[in-house]
Amino acid sequence: MITKHAHFDLSTRNTFRMRVRCALFVEVSAEEDLLSLDWDALPQPVLVMGGGSNLLFTKDFPGTVLHVGICHSERSEESWTLGAGVVFDDFCAWAASEGLWGPENLSLIPGECGASAVQNIGAYGVEAKDILTDIRAYDRVEGRFVHIDPATCGYGYRTSRFKTEWKGRYIITAVTYRVSCTPQPKLDYGGVRKALEDSGKVLPSASLRDPVRANASGSTLPLSPKDIRDAIIGIRNQKLPAVEEMGSAGSFFCNPVISREHFRRIVETARKDNGPDYEVPHYEVGDQVKVPAAWMIDQCGFKGARSGGAQVYPKQPLVIVNASGNASPQEVIGLEQQIIQTIERKYGITLHPEVEHV
Ligand SMILES: Cc1cc2nc3c(=O)[nH]c(=O)nc-3n(C[C@H](O)[C@H](O)[C@H](O)COP(=O)(O)OP(=O)(O)OC[C@H]3O[C@@H](n4cnc5c(N)ncnc54)[C@H](O)[C@@H]3O)c2cc1C
């Protein structure tokens, strides 16, 4: 079924809650709908949208917003195929409740399954590409459905060919993820192991390869994907604003990767500010260094900073929130620009937004 709405209000369709409209909103609920759409008659350009959780609408959209509301779900022994419109976290919850390993570390990431393959979503040491086995899409150039091998998608940190040279070409209709009954816990990222130890689900003395949890009688049980999902939901809820309560698009900026020489200069600046023993948080990436953008934003005094109704989230400075509920795109962009310019002046680094500006 195809539904169409002219001059459509997108405020409930983007998690930043920007009050903008598109000329036409089209929703399809089956693959055949994409074949019967009169593409040339649609207001241009066409933007395919999932849950709108990685988008910042900067103004009214002059063209067509297309939502792929295809929501089937088929499970086989070692894989799970999901329509593009299935909420990604529903898949994580279903897999965990069936004791299947694979997506548990990606729990609670907002958005839909179609976009998960565009974005290469990632969290707590796992990325979509690690478990993605097939992508089905409508190729607008060829006018036919294709299967795309994830190995050809150029996946990197929150990026893929869908965001670059393939932009606008493929409309993803379904994705297939690998799931497994074989335990494969990944605990060593972002405090997951500690959260499980604190809740008694993992014994502090447990071997790294075979984490176990204690049961009431003091003996041990294998750790389940649901244990990890629950721990990650707990961590995420403490750090990130729930999209139902406060508008945002998650991490606003990408973490920059710089040369070792540049990093040495940043350490010098940080030690002038914070004392001679101060340690700058960083991760080695080959012969370069990744510096958390949140750390720089915090060091520049932006935690909690406001521009009208937009605010740097006090608990996680990498997130800009629509604190008032009616922040305008210009207020969000104003804050973004202040942050970019201040960090450029202080550290010589240009931050790039992770959130797609439309
Ligand atoms: C509070 C919060 C926390 C977040 N945490 C994380 C996190 O931990 N890790 C992470 O990776 N991301 C995170 N995000 C970002 C976001 O959830 C992901 O990028 C998600 O995949 C976006 O999904 P969506 O359905 O909302 O896509 P949208 O924002 O609607 O679209 C994203 C992109 O995908 C394209 N697209 C969408 N659907 C299709 C389709 N069917 N076919 C072709 N192209 C399509 C769009 O054109 C756009 O370019 C967070 C966001 C929020 C608000």
The ligand as an SDF file (V2000), in Angstrom:
LIG
                    3D

 53 58  0  0  0  0  0  0  0  0999 V2000
   19.7660    9.0220   21.4560 C   0  0  0  0  0  0  0  0  0  0  0  0
   20.4760    8.4790   20.2470 C   0  0  0  0  0  0  0  0  0  0  0  0
   21.5100    7.5690   20.4010 C   0  0  0  0  0  0  0  0  0  0  0  0
   22.1790    7.0320   19.2940 C   0  0  0  0  0  0  0  0  0  0  0  0
   23.1690    6.1270   19.4960 N   0  0  0  0  0  0  0  0  0  0  0  0
   23.8170    5.5920   18.4380 C   0  0  0  0  0  0  0  0  0  0  0  0
   24.8350    4.6140   18.6350 C   0  0  0  0  0  0  0  0  0  0  0  0
   25.1500    4.2070   19.7440 O   0  0  0  0  0  0  0  0  0  0  0  0
   25.4600    4.1230   17.5290 N   0  0  0  0  0  0  0  0  0  0  0  0
   25.1310    4.5230   16.2650 C   0  0  0  0  0  0  0  0  0  0  0  0
   25.7220    4.0130   15.3000 O   0  0  0  0  0  0  0  0  0  0  0  0
   24.1580    5.4430   16.0570 N   0  0  0  0  0  0  0  0  0  0  0  0
   23.5080    5.9800   17.1050 C   0  0  0  0  0  0  0  0  0  0  0  0
   22.5240    6.9190   16.9080 N   0  0  0  0  0  0  0  0  0  0  0  0
   22.2470    7.4010   15.5370 C   0  0  0  0  0  0  0  0  0  0  0  0
   21.0610    6.6860   14.8340 C   0  0  0  0  0  0  0  0  0  0  0  0
   20.2700    6.0160   15.7540 O   0  0  0  0  0  0  0  0  0  0  0  0
   21.5520    5.7070   13.7720 C   0  0  0  0  0  0  0  0  0  0  0  0
   22.3240    6.3900   12.8180 O   0  0  0  0  0  0  0  0  0  0  0  0
   20.3920    4.9780   13.0640 C   0  0  0  0  0  0  0  0  0  0  0  0
   20.8750    3.9550   12.2390 O   0  0  0  0  0  0  0  0  0  0  0  0
   19.5100    5.9060   12.2320 C   0  0  0  0  0  0  0  0  0  0  0  0
   18.3880    5.1460   11.8470 O   0  0  0  0  0  0  0  0  0  0  0  0
   17.0900    5.8360   11.2950 P   0  0  0  0  0  0  0  0  0  0  0  0
   16.1490    4.7450   10.8860 O   0  0  0  0  0  0  0  0  0  0  0  0
   16.5710    6.8110   12.2580 O   0  0  0  0  0  0  0  0  0  0  0  0
   17.6770    6.5350    9.9890 O   0  0  0  0  0  0  0  0  0  0  0  0
   17.4600    8.0310    9.4630 P   0  0  0  0  0  0  0  0  0  0  0  0
   18.0590    8.9850   10.4320 O   0  0  0  0  0  0  0  0  0  0  0  0
   16.0620    8.2450    9.0620 O   0  0  0  0  0  0  0  0  0  0  0  0
   18.3800    7.9810    8.1490 O   0  0  0  0  0  0  0  0  0  0  0  0
   19.7680    7.8290    8.2420 C   0  0  0  0  0  0  0  0  0  0  0  0
   20.3470    7.6770    6.8190 C   0  0  0  0  0  0  0  0  0  0  0  0
   19.9320    6.4290    6.2790 O   0  0  0  0  0  0  0  0  0  0  0  0
   19.2320    6.6390    5.0410 C   0  0  0  0  0  0  0  0  0  0  0  0
   18.1600    5.6310    5.0030 N   0  0  0  0  0  0  0  0  0  0  0  0
   17.2540    5.3770    5.9810 C   0  0  0  0  0  0  0  0  0  0  0  0
   16.4790    4.3250    5.6240 N   0  0  0  0  0  0  0  0  0  0  0  0
   16.9000    3.9300    4.3980 C   0  0  0  0  0  0  0  0  0  0  0  0
   16.5110    2.9050    3.4900 C   0  0  0  0  0  0  0  0  0  0  0  0
   15.4920    2.0680    3.7630 N   0  0  0  0  0  0  0  0  0  0  0  0
   17.1610    2.7930    2.3100 N   0  0  0  0  0  0  0  0  0  0  0  0
   18.1800    3.6230    1.9980 C   0  0  0  0  0  0  0  0  0  0  0  0
   18.6090    4.6070    2.8150 N   0  0  0  0  0  0  0  0  0  0  0  0
   17.9780    4.7650    4.0050 C   0  0  0  0  0  0  0  0  0  0  0  0
   18.7110    8.0700    5.1110 C   0  0  0  0  0  0  0  0  0  0  0  0
   18.5180    8.6120    3.8180 O   0  0  0  0  0  0  0  0  0  0  0  0
   19.8450    8.7580    5.8550 C   0  0  0  0  0  0  0  0  0  0  0  0
   20.8980    9.0330    4.9480 O   0  0  0  0  0  0  0  0  0  0  0  0
   21.8230    7.4560   17.9920 C   0  0  0  0  0  0  0  0  0  0  0  0
   20.7670    8.3680   17.8230 C   0  0  0  0  0  0  0  0  0  0  0  0
   20.1000    8.8700   18.9340 C   0  0  0  0  0  0  0  0  0  0  0  0
   18.9590    9.8260   18.7340 C   0  0  0  0  0  0  0  0  0  0  0  0
  1  2  1  0
  2  3  1  0
  2 52  2  0
  3  4  2  0
  4  5  1  0
  4 50  1  0
  5  6  2  0
  6  7  1  0
  6 13  1  0
  7  8  2  0
  7  9  1  0
  9 10  1  0
 10 11  2  0
 10 12  1  0
 12 13  2  0
 13 14  1  0
 14 15  1  0
 14 50  1  0
 15 16  1  0
 16 17  1  0
 16 18  1  0
 18 19  1  0
 18 20  1  0
 20 21  1  0
 20 22  1  0
 22 23  1  0
 23 24  1  0
 24 25  2  0
 24 26  1  0
 24 27  1  0
 27 28  1  0
 28 29  2  0
 28 30  1  0
 28 31  1  0
 31 32  1  0
 32 33  1  0
 33 34  1  0
 33 48  1  0
 34 35  1  0
 35 36  1  0
 35 46  1  0
 36 37  1  0
 36 45  1  0
 37 38  2  0
 38 39  1  0
 39 40  1  0
 39 45  2  0
 40 41  1  0
 40 42  2  0
 42 43  1  0
 43 44  2  0
 44 45  1  0
 46 47  1  0
 46 48  1  0
 48 49  1  0
 50 51  2  0
 51 52  1  0
 52 53  1  0
M  END
$$$$
